[in-house]
Amino acid sequence: MFMPDARLILLFWIMLGIWMIVVGLGVASIFLRKLHAISKTVASLPTATPAKLNFGQHAAKLSGLAAISNALLVALCIPMLAIQATVNAPISYIPLFCSLGLLAIGLVCGVVALATMGRYGRNGILYRATIGLCANLAASVTLYYFLANVALRKV
């Protein structure tokens, strides 16, 4: 049975590496040429000015962002609180207060956004504010349910 020498194996890996670099550079140059052609085409198109958002739309967006932040906070803190509950460590109430603050911001901004629909219309406000309010409530209820049923019932 033929056993290759260590130098042959090293030469094989070097050649394979060089071949992969050459192929990679070729593919990259093709990609860059296509990207340059596309960017020339896009640069020649007329640009539209972005629409200005009114106060109601900003409040609705902030309500949604508070909901997303609250959901991330809940998703990151529940495992931490579960670990603290299993090892009988003191429970940290910082996530609870942060979630409560985000809930208040989201609720106030959502209600303000819904209240400004009479002045600015429903466009860009109703959907975002409703989703923001519902998501805020869902994330906060999840955190409070977990705290009440798991973390605070350490026996």
C-alpha positions in Angstrom: 0.0 0.0 0.0 1.3 3.5 -1.0 1.7 5.9 1.9 2.3 9.5 0.8 5.2 11.4 2.2 4.5 14.3 4.5 6.0 16.6 1.9 3.6 15.4 -0.7 0.6 16.0 1.6 1.9 19.5 2.4 2.4 20.2 -1.3 -1.1 19.0 -2.0 -2.6 21.4 0.6 -0.5 24.3 -0.6 -1.6 23.7 -4.2 -5.2 23.4 -3.1 -5.0 26.6 -1.1 -3.5 28.5 -4.1 -6.2 27.1 -6.4 -8.9 28.2 -4.0 -7.3 31.7 -3.7 -7.2 32.0 -7.5 -10.8 30.9 -7.9 -11.9 33.2 -5.1 -10.2 36.2 -6.7 -11.8 35.3 -10.1 -15.2 35.1 -8.6 -14.7 38.3 -6.6 -13.6 40.2 -9.7 -16.6 39.0 -11.6 -18.9 40.0 -8.7 -17.2 43.5 -8.4 -17.6 44.1 -12.1 -21.3 43.3 -12.0 -21.7 45.4 -8.9 -20.0 48.3 -10.5 -22.3 48.0 -13.6 -25.4 47.9 -11.3 -24.2 50.9 -9.3 -23.8 52.9 -12.5 -27.3 52.1 -13.5 -28.7 52.9 -10.1 -26.8 56.2 -9.9 -28.4 57.3 -13.2 -31.9 56.9 -11.8 -33.7 59.9 -10.4 -33.9 60.0 -6.6 -37.0 60.6 -4.6 -37.0 62.7 -1.5 -38.1 60.8 1.5 -41.4 61.8 3.0 -41.3 63.7 6.3 -42.9 61.9 9.2 -45.4 63.8 11.3 -45.5 63.7 15.1 -48.1 60.9 15.2 -46.0 58.7 13.0 -42.9 59.3 15.1 -44.9 58.4 18.3 -46.2 55.3 16.7 -42.7 54.3 15.6 -41.4 54.9 19.1 -44.2 52.7 20.5 -43.1 49.9 18.2 -39.4 50.4 19.1 -40.3 50.3 22.8 -42.1 47.0 22.2 -39.2 45.5 20.3 -36.8 46.6 23.1 -39.1 45.2 25.7 -39.4 41.9 23.9 -35.6 41.6 23.7 -35.3 42.5 27.3 -37.8 39.8 28.3 -36.1 37.2 26.0 -32.7 38.0 27.4 -33.7 38.2 31.1 -36.0 35.1 31.5 -33.1 32.6 31.2 -31.0 34.7 33.7 -33.9 34.9 36.1 -34.5 31.1 35.8 -30.9 30.4 36.6 -31.1 32.7 39.6 -34.2 31.0 40.8 -32.7 27.5 40.5 -29.5 28.3 42.5 -31.4 30.3 45.2 -29.6 33.5 44.3 -31.3 36.8 45.0 -33.5 37.9 42.2 -32.5 41.0 40.3 -35.4 43.5 39.9 -33.5 45.6 37.4 -35.1 43.9 34.4 -38.5 44.3 35.9 -38.1 48.0 36.3 -36.6 48.4 32.9 -39.5 46.5 31.4 -41.9 48.6 33.3 -40.2 51.8 32.0 -40.3 50.5 28.4 -44.0 49.5 28.9 -44.8 53.1 30.1 -43.0 54.7 27.2 -44.6 52.4 24.7 -48.1 52.8 26.1 -47.8 56.6 26.3 -46.4 56.9 22.8 -49.0 54.5 21.4 -51.9 56.3 23.0 -50.5 59.7 21.9 -50.1 58.4 18.4 -53.7 57.2 18.3 -54.9 60.5 19.7 -53.2 62.4 16.9 -55.0 60.5 14.2 -57.7 63.2 14.0 -55.1 65.8 13.1 -52.7 63.7 10.9 -54.9 60.9 9.5 -54.6 57.2 9.8 -51.8 56.8 7.3 -48.7 55.3 9.1 -50.2 55.7 12.6 -53.0 53.2 13.2 -51.2 50.0 12.3 -47.9 50.9 14.0 -49.4 52.2 17.2 -51.8 49.2 17.6 -49.0 46.7 17.0 -46.8 48.6 19.4 -49.4 48.7 22.1 -50.2 45.0 21.8 -46.6 43.9 21.6 -45.7 46.0 24.7 -48.5 44.4 26.7 -47.5 40.9 25.5 -43.9 41.3 26.4 -44.5 42.8 29.8 -47.2 40.3 30.7 -44.7 37.5 29.8 -42.1 38.9 32.1 -44.5 39.6 35.0 -46.0 36.1 34.6 -42.6 34.5 34.7 -41.6 36.6 37.8 -44.8 35.8 39.6 -44.9 32.0 38.9 -41.3 31.0 38.7 -38.7 33.4 40.0 -40.6 34.6 43.1 -41.8 31.2 44.2 -38.4 29.9 45.4 -39.0 27.2 48.0 
